[in-house]
Amino acid sequence: MIFRNEIDVAQNSVRTKRPELFFSNGNVRDNFEYLKVLAQEVLNLSGGRICAEPLGHDEIRVKGDQSISQHVDVLISDVEPWVGGAYTCRPASF
């Protein structure tokens, strides 16, 4: 996975900066809001080097340029944060 580390770092940052997005067990309260905030955090932490946006109910898509992008699963069952499977697109899909 191309941006696994960057997504991991962004997930940890969101947990710290936005605790209201999570239940006490660590699951997310609103998967759509979480995806929006996570994608923005990937963009912010990368200094704009990595573009990210929500995709559906449990994925974000990320790219560094137009040559390649990935759709990355970031929630299990729409509630539990993780970084899992990825679908790669060449050229970038967005």
N, C-alpha and C positions, 0 to 999 in steps of 0.2 A: 504494500500500500504506500502510495507516494507521500501523503501528508499525515501519516499516522501520528507522528510525534507532535506536530502542530495542533492536531485535533485534540490529542490527550491534554496538552498544555492548556488549550482553550477550555476544555471541559472542567479542568481543575480550577481555572480562573473563574469561570461562571459559578461554580459551587461556592467559592469564597466571596465573590462580589455580589452575588444575587441569591442568597439563601432562601428568600421568599419563593423562589421557583420550585423548591423541593419540599417534599414531606419529610418527616423525621427519619424515615427509613432510607432516604436517599433517592427515592423515586421522584420523577418530575410531576408537578401538579397539572401542567398544561403542555402537552407535547408540541403544539404549534408555536407557542410563545418561546419555549425552550429552544427549538430549532432556529427561530429568528435571532434570539440572543446569542446562541452558539455561533452561528454563521458570522454575525457581526464581530464577535470576539476573535474568531480566526482572522478576519480581515484586519482588525485593530492590532492584534499582537504581531502580525506579520509586517506591519507598517505599510499595508496595501499591496504587498508582494503576492499574497494569495487571495484570490477572489473566492467567496463562498456564499451560497444561498440555500435556503431550505428547499427540500424536495419531498413532497408528499407528507406522510405522517411520522416517518422515522428515519429519514435520510437528509444529508446535506450534499450538495455537489460542490466540488472544489477544483480550482485550477490555478496554475502559476502563469500560464500563457495560453495561446490558442492552439498549441500543438497537442495537448492532452488534458483531459479532465477525468475526475472520478466521482461516481455516486457512492457515498459511503454510509453504511448503516451506523447510526449513532444512538439508537434506542432499541432495547429489547422489549417487545410487547407494548410499544408506545410509551413506556414509563421508566425503564431502567437504563441509565446512561452506560454506554460502552462504545468501543470502536471495533466494528466487525467487518463483514464482507464489503467488498468494493467492486464496482463495475467500471471498467476503464473505457473511455471513448477517445479515439484518435481520428480526426482532430477533435478538439474540445467541443462539447455538446452545447455550450452556452457562451 
